[in-house]
């Protein structure tokens, strides 16, 4: 028997839960037809129908409270999920900025490396010129010393 049939035969509105948990097991446990079962159930439970409805309402209130708690938890989880999505998006944006910076730094590094190489080449060329100039200066110093010695000798010969 379905809940709707039970309600139609007894004129007592019960929740699906109450029917499934309390009435249906009783019906399934006996061998009477629907009408007989409903009539006997009404006789046996006439004074308990109000109590049954109150118990049923209490159970529904507990279910509603549980659903409200679950809803609050759902909203909290959804908010957390949204926060995490925003954090991931922000990290993605930061990563993109870092990539662009890395590319720019790499280009600048190549440029500085190239400039450094050119400066090193100029430095080496200047060092070579300096070495050549030092050699020339050394030769010239030697010539000057020889000239001084000759001049000294000439002065000494004239004075003697």
Secondary structure per residue as TSV (DSSP state, phi and psi in degrees):
chain	resnum	aa	ss	phi	psi
A	1	X	-	360.0	142.3
A	2	X	-	-92.8	159.5
A	3	X	H	-58.9	-41.6
A	4	X	H	-60.8	-38.6
A	5	X	H	-65.8	-42.0
A	6	X	H	-59.8	-46.5
A	7	X	H	-62.6	-41.8
A	8	X	H	-64.8	-40.2
A	9	X	H	-76.9	-33.7
A	10	X	H	-99.6	-18.8
A	11	X	-	62.3	25.6
A	12	X	-	-115.2	120.2
A	13	X	-	-82.9	121.3
A	14	X	-	-128.2	155.0
A	15	X	-	-74.2	162.1
A	16	X	H	-60.3	-40.6
A	17	X	H	-62.4	-47.8
A	18	X	H	-61.8	-43.6
A	19	X	I	-61.7	-47.1
A	20	X	I	-66.5	-40.0
A	21	X	I	-85.5	-30.8
A	22	X	I	-114.6	-42.7
A	23	X	I	-88.2	-48.7
A	24	X	H	-57.3	-42.4
A	25	X	H	-60.7	-35.8
A	26	X	H	-66.0	-44.3
A	27	X	H	-63.2	-43.0
A	28	X	H	-69.0	-24.7
A	29	X	H	-81.4	-9.3
A	30	X	S	-119.5	172.3
A	31	X	-	-113.2	22.7
A	32	X	-	-89.5	162.1
A	33	X	-	-78.0	171.1
A	34	X	H	-59.4	-47.0
A	35	X	H	-62.5	-45.0
A	36	X	H	-64.5	-45.7
A	37	X	H	-58.9	-46.5
A	38	X	H	-64.1	-41.9
A	39	X	H	-62.8	-46.4
A	40	X	H	-67.4	-37.4
A	41	X	H	-62.9	-42.0
A	42	X	H	-61.4	-45.0
A	43	X	H	-60.2	-47.0
A	44	X	H	-72.0	-28.2
A	45	X	H	-114.9	11.7
A	46	X	T	-54.6	-46.1
A	47	X	T	-77.6	-19.3
A	48	X	T	-95.6	-4.7
A	49	X	H	-61.0	-43.6
A	50	X	H	-63.8	-44.9
A	51	X	H	-62.4	-40.7
A	52	X	H	-62.7	-42.9
A	53	X	H	-64.7	-38.4
A	54	X	H	-64.7	-43.9
A	55	X	H	-61.2	-41.6
A	56	X	H	-63.1	-43.5
A	57	X	H	-63.7	-40.4
A	58	X	H	-61.0	-44.0
A	59	X	H	-63.1	-41.6
A	60	X	H	-64.5	-39.6
A	61	X	H	-62.9	-39.3
A	62	X	H	-64.1	-41.5
A	63	X	H	-61.4	-42.8
A	64	X	H	-63.6	-43.2
A	65	X	H	-61.4	-41.7
A	66	X	H	-63.8	-42.0
A	67	X	H	-64.1	-39.3
A	68	X	H	-64.6	-42.3
A	69	X	H	-64.1	-41.2
A	70	X	H	-65.1	-39.7
A	71	X	H	-63.4	-44.6
A	72	X	H	-61.2	-42.6
A	73	X	H	-64.1	-40.0
A	74	X	H	-60.7	-47.2
A	75	X	H	-63.6	-38.9
A	76	X	H	-63.5	-44.1
A	77	X	H	-65.1	-39.2
A	78	X	H	-64.3	-42.6
A	79	X	H	-63.0	-41.6
A	80	X	H	-62.0	-42.7
A	81	X	H	-61.1	-43.5
A	82	X	H	-63.9	-41.2
A	83	X	H	-60.1	-44.2
A	84	X	H	-64.2	-39.2
A	85	X	H	-61.4	-42.7
A	86	X	H	-64.8	-39.4
A	87	X	H	-63.9	-42.2
A	88	X	H	-63.9	-43.1
A	89	X	H	-61.8	-42.6
A	90	X	H	-63.7	-42.4
A	91	X	H	-63.6	-38.3
A	92	X	H	-62.5	-42.4
A	93	X	H	-64.5	-43.2
A	94	X	H	-61.7	-39.7
A	95	X	H	-63.1	-41.2
A	96	X	H	-64.2	-41.6
A	97	X	H	-62.9	-43.0
A	98	X	H	-63.4	-38.4
A	99	X	H	-63.1	-45.9
A	100	X	H	-61.5	-43.1
A	101	X	H	-61.3	-43.0
A	102	X	H	-62.0	-41.7
A	103	X	H	-63.3	-43.6
A	104	X	H	-64.3	-43.9
A	105	X	H	-63.5	-37.5
A	106	X	H	-64.2	-44.0
A	107	X	H	-62.6	-45.4
A	108	X	H	-62.5	-40.2
A	109	X	H	-61.8	-42.7
A	110	X	H	-61.4	-43.1
A	111	X	H	-63.5	-46.1
A	112	X	H	-64.5	-38.1
A	113	X	H	-62.9	-43.0
A	114	X	H	-64.2	-45.1
A	115	X	H	-63.9	-39.6
A	116	X	H	-62.5	-42.2
A	117	X	H	-61.4	-44.9
A	118	X	H	-63.0	-41.4
A	119	X	H	-66.0	-39.1
A	120	X	H	-62.6	-42.1
A	121	X	H	-62.2	-43.4
A	122	X	H	-63.4	-40.5
A	123	X	H	-62.0	-46.4
A	124	X	H	-63.1	-39.8
A	125	X	H	-62.8	-41.7
A	126	X	H	-66.2	-39.0
A	127	X	H	-60.7	-42.7
A	128	X	H	-62.4	-43.0
A	129	X	H	-64.2	-39.0
A	130	X	H	-64.4	-43.4
A	131	X	H	-60.4	-44.9
A	132	X	H	-61.9	-44.8
A	133	X	H	-63.0	-39.5
A	134	X	H	-64.5	-40.5
A	135	X	H	-64.4	-44.6
A	136	X	H	-62.0	-42.9
A	137	X	H	-62.8	-39.3
A	138	X	H	-64.2	-43.4
A	139	X	H	-63.2	-45.6
A	140	X	H	-63.7	-39.8
A	141	X	H	-60.0	-42.1
A	142	X	H	-61.4	-42.5
A	143	X	H	-64.7	-41.1
A	144	X	H	-63.1	-41.8
A	145	X	H	-62.6	-41.9
A	146	X	H	-63.0	-43.8
A	147	X	H	-63.1	-40.4
A	148	X	H	-63.2	-42.7
A	149	X	H	-63.9	-41.2
A	150	X	H	-64.6	-43.1
A	151	X	H	-63.4	-40.4
A	152	X	H	-63.7	-44.0
A	153	X	H	-62.8	-41.8
A	154	X	H	-64.9	-40.1
A	155	X	H	-66.4	-37.5
A	156	X	H	-71.1	-35.4
A	157	X	H	-71.2	-38.1
A	158	X	H	-70.4	-35.3
A	159	X	H	-78.7	-17.4
A	160	X	-	-91.0	360.0
